[in-house]
């Protein structure tokens, strides 16, 4: 991936643990590595197809002057995420905050922290079988897209499906969403729980009726198994109502454990259940 580098931009701002640092201010040196594809800009020799580094420098200065953080760790993390949200072409950002002459009562030239952040590719399944099912699905998608750390890029067709597991309930509508997020898997799970709560989901019967059901299917190519979260979703290859919408919006995305594409998994499911 191509990279635009900004090195040792001087910013006078009011960050630090000490009260004096927040009132008197001090100089910080900012380094930013902006990862994106610059081939179109280079081909046409057009700054409009790249990111103007002069604008980025001003954005960094404005952001760090407008906010106050105690830790340079926080400065690096928040600034990196701010730049990713501010400039759509960016895929990843590495931000280094240097603090010259940090007050540690010892000779020191500078101390620094580097944070590298980027957009993660995520696929979610959606389902509803209570009330206005389509409205619940659409509201969930809007809540995801309205979160500053998420952007919904593709939504599948919604399909009417029979319930699985607990069959004494109304039919579902199901779909899938492709989105990008700056959230970690655990933070994304917390966001999903908050959305389900806002849309009045109740967990009474396992696989029972619900206003909304959101599940993380894939998070980049990561394989995660904790007490609260399993990625890839353990049931996705066994559920036609998951595989059909995934094959629609991400046919060539590969399951990181099974090694097969969504198209191949759907084909395997159909062949298995047609005999």
C-alpha positions as CSV (number, residue, x, y, z in Angstrom):
1,X,0.0,0.0,0.0
2,X,1.2,3.5,-0.8
3,X,2.1,5.9,2.0
4,X,2.2,9.7,2.5
5,X,4.5,10.6,5.4
6,X,4.3,13.8,7.5
7,X,7.3,14.0,9.8
8,X,7.8,16.1,12.9
9,X,5.0,18.6,12.5
10,X,5.2,21.1,15.4
11,X,2.0,21.6,17.3
12,X,1.7,23.7,20.5
13,X,-1.2,22.2,22.5
14,X,-2.4,21.6,26.1
15,X,-2.0,17.9,26.8
16,X,-0.5,16.1,29.8
17,X,-1.1,14.6,33.2
18,X,0.1,17.7,35.1
19,X,-2.2,20.7,35.6
20,X,0.6,23.0,34.4
21,X,0.7,21.2,31.1
22,X,-3.0,21.7,30.5
23,X,-2.7,25.5,31.3
24,X,0.7,26.6,30.0
25,X,0.8,24.2,27.0
26,X,3.9,22.8,25.3
27,X,5.3,21.7,21.9
28,X,4.6,18.3,20.5
29,X,6.1,16.8,17.3
30,X,3.6,14.8,15.2
31,X,4.5,12.1,12.6
32,X,1.7,10.7,10.5
33,X,1.9,7.9,7.9
34,X,-1.1,7.9,5.7
35,X,-1.7,4.5,3.9
36,X,-3.8,4.7,0.7
37,X,-3.7,4.0,-3.0
38,X,-2.1,7.0,-4.9
39,X,-2.0,5.3,-8.3
40,X,-4.9,7.3,-9.8
41,X,-3.4,10.6,-8.5
42,X,0.0,9.7,-9.9
43,X,-1.4,8.6,-13.2
44,X,-3.4,11.8,-13.7
45,X,-1.0,14.1,-11.8
46,X,-4.1,15.3,-9.9
47,X,-4.0,16.3,-6.2
48,X,-7.8,16.0,-6.2
49,X,-7.4,12.2,-6.4
50,X,-5.0,12.1,-3.5
51,X,-4.9,13.7,0.0
52,X,-3.5,17.1,0.3
53,X,-0.9,16.8,3.1
54,X,-1.1,20.6,3.8
55,X,-4.7,20.1,4.6
56,X,-3.9,17.1,6.8
57,X,-1.3,19.2,8.7
58,X,-3.9,21.8,9.4
59,X,-6.4,19.2,10.5
60,X,-3.9,17.7,12.9
61,X,-3.1,21.1,14.4
62,X,-6.8,22.0,14.7
63,X,-7.7,18.7,16.3
64,X,-4.9,18.7,18.9
65,X,-5.6,22.4,19.8
66,X,-9.3,21.8,20.2
67,X,-9.0,18.8,22.5
68,X,-7.1,18.0,25.7
69,X,-5.8,14.6,26.7
70,X,-3.8,13.5,29.6
71,X,-1.8,10.8,27.9
72,X,0.1,10.9,24.6
73,X,-1.2,7.3,24.1
74,X,-4.7,8.8,24.0
75,X,-3.6,11.6,21.7
76,X,-2.1,9.1,19.2
77,X,-5.2,6.8,19.3
78,X,-7.8,9.5,18.9
79,X,-5.9,11.5,16.3
80,X,-5.4,8.3,14.2
81,X,-9.1,7.5,14.3
82,X,-10.0,11.1,13.6
83,X,-7.9,11.2,10.4
84,X,-9.4,7.9,9.2
85,X,-12.9,9.3,9.7
86,X,-12.0,12.6,8.1
87,X,-10.4,11.3,4.9
88,X,-12.3,8.6,3.2
89,X,-9.4,7.3,0.9
90,X,-7.3,6.3,4.0
91,X,-7.1,2.6,4.7
92,X,-4.7,2.8,7.6
93,X,-2.9,5.5,9.6
94,X,0.2,5.4,11.8
95,X,0.5,8.3,14.2
96,X,3.5,9.0,16.4
97,X,3.3,11.7,19.1
98,X,6.7,12.9,20.3
99,X,6.8,14.9,23.6
100,X,10.2,16.7,23.9
101,X,11.5,17.4,27.3
102,X,8.9,15.4,29.2
103,X,8.9,16.4,32.9
104,X,10.5,13.3,34.5
105,X,13.3,15.2,36.4
106,X,15.9,13.4,34.3
107,X,17.8,14.3,31.1
108,X,15.6,13.3,28.2
109,X,15.4,14.4,24.6
110,X,11.9,13.1,23.8
111,X,9.4,10.4,24.6
112,X,7.0,9.1,22.0
113,X,4.0,6.8,21.4
114,X,3.0,5.3,18.0
115,X,-0.6,4.1,17.3
116,X,-1.4,2.3,14.1
117,X,-5.1,2.2,13.3
118,X,-7.1,1.1,10.2
119,X,-10.6,0.1,9.0
120,X,-11.6,-3.5,9.6
121,X,-13.8,-5.4,7.2
122,X,-16.7,-6.9,9.0
123,X,-19.8,-9.0,8.0
124,X,-22.9,-9.2,10.1
125,X,-26.0,-11.2,9.9
126,X,-29.4,-9.6,10.6
127,X,-32.7,-11.2,11.5
128,X,-36.2,-10.2,12.9
129,X,-39.5,-12.0,13.3
130,X,-41.5,-9.7,15.6
131,X,-43.5,-6.6,14.8
132,X,-42.5,-4.6,11.7
133,X,-39.6,-6.9,10.8
134,X,-38.2,-4.9,7.9
135,X,-38.4,-1.7,9.9
136,X,-36.4,-3.2,12.8
137,X,-33.8,-4.4,10.3
138,X,-33.5,-1.0,8.7
139,X,-33.3,0.8,12.0
140,X,-30.5,-1.5,13.1
141,X,-28.6,-0.8,9.9
142,X,-29.0,3.0,10.4
143,X,-27.8,2.8,14.0
144,X,-24.7,0.9,12.8
145,X,-24.1,3.4,10.1
146,X,-24.7,6.4,12.4
147,X,-22.0,5.3,14.8
148,X,-18.9,7.4,14.1
149,X,-16.6,4.3,14.1
150,X,-18.6,2.4,11.6
151,X,-19.7,2.7,7.9
152,X,-22.1,0.4,6.2
153,X,-21.1,-0.3,2.6
154,X,-23.3,-3.1,1.4
155,X,-26.6,-4.6,2.4
156,X,-28.1,-7.8,1.0
157,X,-31.6,-8.5,-0.1
158,X,-33.8,-9.4,2.8
159,X,-35.2,-12.9,2.7
160,X,-38.2,-14.6,4.3
161,X,-37.0,-17.7,6.2
162,X,-38.4,-20.4,8.4
163,X,-37.2,-20.5,12.0
164,X,-34.4,-22.9,13.0
165,X,-34.0,-24.6,16.4
166,X,-37.2,-23.3,18.0
167,X,-39.8,-23.7,15.3
168,X,-43.0,-22.6,17.1
169,X,-42.7,-19.0,16.1
170,X,-43.3,-16.7,13.1
171,X,-41.0,-16.6,10.1
172,X,-38.0,-14.4,10.0
173,X,-36.6,-12.0,7.5
174,X,-32.8,-12.3,7.3
175,X,-30.0,-10.5,5.6
176,X,-26.3,-9.6,5.8
177,X,-24.3,-6.4,6.0
178,X,-20.8,-5.6,4.9
179,X,-19.3,-2.7,6.9
180,X,-16.0,-1.3,8.0
181,X,-15.3,-0.3,11.6
182,X,-12.6,1.1,13.7
183,X,-13.9,-0.8,16.7
184,X,-12.2,-3.9,18.2
185,X,-14.2,-7.1,18.1
186,X,-15.2,-6.8,21.8
187,X,-16.2,-3.1,21.3
188,X,-18.2,-4.0,18.2
189,X,-20.0,-6.7,20.2
190,X,-20.8,-4.0,22.9
191,X,-22.2,-1.7,20.2
192,X,-24.4,-4.6,18.8
193,X,-25.7,-5.3,22.3
194,X,-26.6,-1.6,22.7
195,X,-28.4,-1.6,19.4
196,X,-30.4,-4.7,20.3
197,X,-31.3,-3.2,23.6
198,X,-32.5,0.0,21.9
199,X,-34.6,-2.1,19.5
200,X,-36.2,-3.9,22.5
201,X,-34.7,-7.4,22.0
202,X,-35.5,-9.8,24.8
203,X,-33.6,-13.0,25.4
204,X,-36.3,-15.4,26.8
205,X,-36.0,-18.5,24.7
206,X,-32.8,-19.7,22.9
207,X,-33.3,-19.2,19.2
208,X,-36.7,-17.7,20.1
209,X,-38.6,-14.8,18.6
210,X,-36.9,-11.4,18.6
211,X,-37.3,-7.9,17.3
212,X,-33.7,-7.9,16.1
213,X,-30.8,-10.3,16.0
214,X,-27.3,-9.1,15.0
215,X,-24.3,-11.5,14.8
216,X,-20.7,-10.9,13.8
217,X,-20.0,-13.4,11.1
218,X,-16.5,-12.4,10.0
219,X,-14.0,-9.8,11.3
220,X,-11.1,-9.4,8.7
221,X,-9.5,-12.9,8.6
222,X,-9.3,-13.2,12.4
223,X,-10.1,-16.3,14.3
224,X,-11.3,-15.5,17.8
225,X,-12.7,-17.8,20.5
226,X,-13.4,-16.3,23.9
227,X,-16.1,-16.7,26.6
228,X,-18.3,-14.0,24.9
229,X,-17.3,-14.2,21.2
230,X,-16.5,-16.7,18.5
231,X,-15.4,-15.5,15.1
232,X,-16.0,-16.8,12.5
233,X,-19.6,-17.4,13.7
234,X,-19.7,-21.1,14.6
235,X,-23.0,-21.8,12.9
236,X,-22.6,-19.7,9.7
237,X,-21.7,-22.6,7.4
238,X,-24.8,-24.6,8.6
239,X,-27.3,-21.8,8.0
240,X,-28.8,-21.2,4.5
241,X,-30.3,-17.9,5.7
242,X,-26.7,-16.7,6.5
243,X,-25.0,-18.2,3.4
244,X,-27.5,-16.9,0.8
245,X,-27.1,-13.2,1.7
246,X,-23.4,-13.6,2.2
247,X,-23.0,-15.2,-1.2
248,X,-24.9,-12.2,-2.6
249,X,-22.8,-9.5,-1.1
250,X,-19.4,-11.3,-0.7
251,X,-19.3,-14.3,-2.9
252,X,-15.5,-14.6,-3.0
253,X,-14.8,-13.8,0.6
254,X,-13.2,-16.9,2.2
255,X,-14.0,-18.5,5.5
256,X,-10.7,-18.2,7.5
257,X,-11.1,-21.7,9.1
258,X,-12.8,-23.7,6.4
259,X,-10.9,-22.1,3.6
260,X,-13.9,-21.9,1.3
261,X,-15.6,-19.0,-0.3
262,X,-19.2,-18.0,0.5
263,X,-20.3,-19.3,-2.9
264,X,-18.6,-22.6,-2.2
265,X,-20.1,-22.9,1.3
266,X,-23.6,-22.2,-0.1
267,X,-23.1,-24.8,-2.9
268,X,-21.9,-27.4,-0.3
269,X,-25.0,-26.6,1.8
270,X,-27.4,-27.0,-1.1
271,X,-25.7,-30.3,-2.3
272,X,-25.9,-31.7,1.3
273,X,-29.6,-30.9,1.8
274,X,-30.7,-31.9,-1.8
275,X,-30.0,-35.6,-1.2
